[in-house]
Amino acid sequence: MSVMEARIVHISIERNWRDVYDFAAKPENMPLWASGLSSGLEADGEAWVARGPLGSVRVTFTPKNDFGVMDHVVTMESGLDVHNALRAVPNGDGSEVMFTLLKLPGISEEQFEADFKWVLNDLNTLKKLLET
């Protein structure tokens, strides 16, 4: 597979990056801000299962770490693995949260832009939750 087009979706949050990481990295909290997982996540061994707009998916998260890495792999019903790079890093007294959005094969420019807006909306929801 060739290198895919990528966009970094990011947002500044007026909250210590460790607080952001501690909240956002918990699978139980993701449905509160990640709309693709809005139906909730159910633990299934080492992974989690979600049913939502993308159908039934299996999500495997990176282990808890001291670097703000919240990467996760979403395995679609088709068997396609989508690797999602998500980070919380220090930004002054607050944090910067960054998601690397990859343009998967067969995705139109319009769908890629819609995906970008979807992720940005989710990050804005996370920001509102953590700043209020």
Backbone hydrogen bonds in HBPLUS format (Angstrom, degrees):
<---DONOR---> <-ACCEPTOR-->    atom                        ^
c    i                          cat <-CA-CA->   ^        H-A-AA   ^      H-
h    n   atom  resd res      DA  || num        DHA   H-A  angle D-A-AA Bond
n    s   type  num  typ     dist DA aas  dist angle  dist       angle   num
A0103-LYS N   A0005-GLU O   2.87 MM  98  5.35 163.5  1.90 161.1 160.8     1
A0007-ARG N   A0101-LEU O   2.92 MM  94  5.20 151.7  2.00 145.1 154.4     2
A0101-LEU N   A0007-ARG O   2.80 MM  94  5.20 168.9  1.81 168.2 164.3     3
A0009-VAL N   A0099-PHE O   2.83 MM  90  5.15 169.4  1.84 161.7 160.5     4
A0099-PHE N   A0009-VAL O   2.78 MM  90  5.15 159.0  1.83 152.6 159.9     5
A0011-ILE N   A0097-VAL O   3.00 MM  86  5.49 143.6  2.14 144.9 156.1     6
A0097-VAL N   A0011-ILE O   2.94 MM  86  5.49 167.1  1.95 158.9 162.1     7
A0013-ILE N   A0095-SER O   2.87 MM  82  5.25 164.3  1.89 145.0 148.2     8
A0015-ARG N   A0013-ILE O   2.81 MM   2  5.51 137.9  1.98 104.8  91.5     9
A0095-SER N   A0013-ILE O   2.91 MM  82  5.25 153.3  1.98 153.1 160.1    10
A0019-ASP N   A0016-ASN O   3.00 MM   3  5.38 123.2  2.33 107.9 121.8    11
A0020-VAL N   A0016-ASN O   3.09 MM   4  6.46 158.8  2.13 153.2 159.8    12
A0021-TYR N   A0017-TRP O   2.83 MM   4  6.03 164.3  1.85 148.4 152.9    13
A0022-ASP N   A0018-ARG O   2.81 MM   4  5.93 168.1  1.83 147.6 151.5    14
A0023-PHE N   A0019-ASP O   3.05 MM   4  6.23 153.8  2.12 146.1 152.1    15
A0024-ALA N   A0020-VAL O   2.81 MM   4  5.89 169.9  1.82 162.0 163.2    16
A0025-ALA N   A0021-TYR O   2.88 MM   4  5.55 156.3  1.93 152.2 155.5    17
A0026-LYS N   A0023-PHE O   3.40 MM   3  5.88 158.2  2.45 110.4 116.3    18
A0029-ASN N   A0026-LYS O   2.88 MM   3  5.42 145.4  2.00 117.2 126.8    19
A0030-MET N   A0027-PRO O   3.28 MM   3  5.25 137.9  2.47  96.5 107.6    20
A0032-LEU N   A0029-ASN O   2.90 MM   3  5.53 151.5  1.98 121.8 130.7    21
A0033-TRP N   A0030-MET O   3.02 MM   3  5.60 154.1  2.09 118.1 125.0    22
A0034-ALA N   A0030-MET O   2.67 MM   4  5.37 166.8  1.69 177.6 174.6    23
A0037-LEU N   A0034-ALA O   2.85 MM   3  5.64 161.7  1.88 126.4 132.7    24
A0038-SER N   A0035-SER O   3.16 MM   3  4.71 156.0  2.22 108.8 105.9    25
A0040-GLY N   A0037-LEU O   2.90 MM   3  5.65 164.2  1.93 126.1 131.3    26
A0042-GLU N   A0049-VAL O   2.88 MM   7  5.18 156.9  1.93 142.8 150.4    27
A0049-VAL N   A0042-GLU O   2.83 MM   7  5.18 157.8  1.87 142.4 149.1    28
A0044-ASP N   A0047-ALA O   2.82 MM   3  5.27 163.1  1.85 149.4 143.5    29
A0047-ALA N   A0044-ASP O   3.23 MM   3  5.27 153.4  2.30 125.4 121.5    30
A0048-TRP N   A0059-VAL O   2.81 MM  11  5.05 147.7  1.91 143.2 153.9    31
A0059-VAL N   A0048-TRP O   2.66 MM  11  5.05 169.2  1.68 155.1 159.1    32
A0050-ALA N   A0057-VAL O   2.90 MM   7  5.34 163.8  1.92 152.8 157.6    33
A0057-VAL N   A0050-ALA O   2.80 MM   7  5.34 162.8  1.83 157.9 163.9    34
A0052-GLY N   A0055-GLY O   3.14 MM   3  5.28 161.0  2.18 126.3 131.0    35
A0055-GLY N   A0052-GLY O   2.92 MM   3  5.28 162.1  1.95 123.4 124.7    36
A0058-ARG N   A0075-THR O   3.05 MM  17  5.04 161.5  2.09 138.2 143.8    37
A0075-THR N   A0058-ARG O   2.74 MM  17  5.04 171.3  1.75 156.6 159.5    38
A0060-THR N   A0073-VAL O   2.93 MM  13  5.23 159.3  1.98 147.0 153.7    39
A0073-VAL N   A0060-THR O   2.87 MM  13  5.23 156.6  1.92 147.8 154.0    40
A0062-THR N   A0071-ASP O   2.94 MM   9  5.53 153.9  2.01 164.4 157.3    41
A0088-ALA N   A0068-GLY O   2.94 MM  20  4.82 142.9  2.08 128.2 139.8    42
A0070-MET N   A0086-LEU O   2.76 MM  16  5.03 168.7  1.78 159.0 155.4    43
A0072-HIS N   A0084-ASN O   2.98 MM  12  5.32 155.8  2.04 147.0 154.8    44
A0084-ASN N   A0072-HIS O   2.83 MM  12  5.32 163.7  1.86 162.7 168.0    45
A0074-VAL N   A0082-VAL O   2.89 MM   8  5.09 166.8  1.90 146.1 147.5    46
A0082-VAL N   A0074-VAL O   2.80 MM   8  5.09 162.0  1.84 143.4 149.7    47
A0076-MET N   A0080-LEU O   2.86 MM   4  5.30 163.3  1.89 159.4 157.3    48
A0079-GLY N   A0076-MET O   2.87 MM   3  5.27 158.4  1.91 113.5 120.8    49
A0100-THR N   A0085-ALA O   2.95 MM  15  5.39 159.6  2.00 152.6 158.6    50
A0087-ARG N   A0098-MET O   2.87 MM  11  5.22 154.5  1.94 149.9 157.9    51
A0098-MET N   A0087-ARG O   2.90 MM  11  5.22 155.2  1.96 142.8 151.1    52
A0089-VAL N   A0096-GLU O   2.91 MM   7  5.35 161.9  1.94 152.0 157.8    53
A0096-GLU N   A0089-VAL O   2.86 MM   7  5.35 152.5  1.94 151.5 158.9    54
A0091-ASN N   A0094-GLY O   3.11 MM   3  5.09 157.1  2.16 115.8 112.7    55
A0094-GLY N   A0091-ASN O   2.94 MM   3  5.09 142.6  2.09 134.0 130.3    56
A0107-ILE N   A0104-LEU O   3.17 MM   3  5.77 152.6  2.25 143.8 142.8    57
A0112-PHE N   A0108-SER O   2.91 MM   4  6.15 155.9  1.97 149.3 156.4    58
A0113-GLU N   A0109-GLU O   2.95 MM   4  6.16 155.2  2.01 146.2 152.2    59
A0114-ALA N   A0110-GLU O   2.94 MM   4  6.19 152.9  2.01 141.8 150.0    60
A0115-ASP N   A0111-GLN O   2.78 MM   4  6.03 153.0  1.85 148.0 155.3    61
A0116-PHE N   A0112-PHE O   2.96 MM   4  6.21 152.4  2.04 142.7 150.2    62
A0117-LYS N   A0113-GLU O   3.00 MM   4  6.31 160.6  2.04 150.5 154.6    63
A0118-TRP N   A0114-ALA O   2.92 MM   4  6.14 150.0  2.01 145.0 153.8    64
A0119-VAL N   A0115-ASP O   2.95 MM   4  6.23 164.6  1.98 155.4 157.7    65
A0120-LEU N   A0116-PHE O   2.93 MM   4  6.17 163.7  1.96 152.0 157.1    66
A0121-ASN N   A0117-LYS O   2.89 MM   4  6.02 154.6  1.95 143.9 150.8    67
A0122-ASP N   A0118-TRP O   2.98 MM   4  6.31 154.7  2.04 146.7 153.8    68
A0123-LEU N   A0119-VAL O   2.89 MM   4  6.23 158.2  1.94 153.9 159.8    69
A0124-ASN N   A0120-LEU O   2.89 MM   4  6.13 149.8  1.99 147.1 155.7    70
A0125-THR N   A0121-ASN O   2.96 MM   4  6.26 145.6  2.08 144.3 153.7    71
A0126-LEU N   A0122-ASP O   2.97 MM   4  6.34 155.4  2.03 148.5 155.1    72
A0127-LYS N   A0123-LEU O   2.93 MM   4  6.18 157.2  1.98 145.3 151.5    73
A0128-LYS N   A0124-ASN O   2.98 MM   4  6.24 161.1  2.02 146.9 151.0    74
A0129-LEU N   A0125-THR O   2.98 MM   4  6.24 160.1  2.02 151.8 157.2    75
A0130-LEU N   A0126-LEU O   3.03 MM   4  6.24 155.6  2.09 151.4 157.6    76
A0131-GLU N   A0127-LYS O   2.90 MM   4  5.95 135.5  2.10 151.6 162.8    77
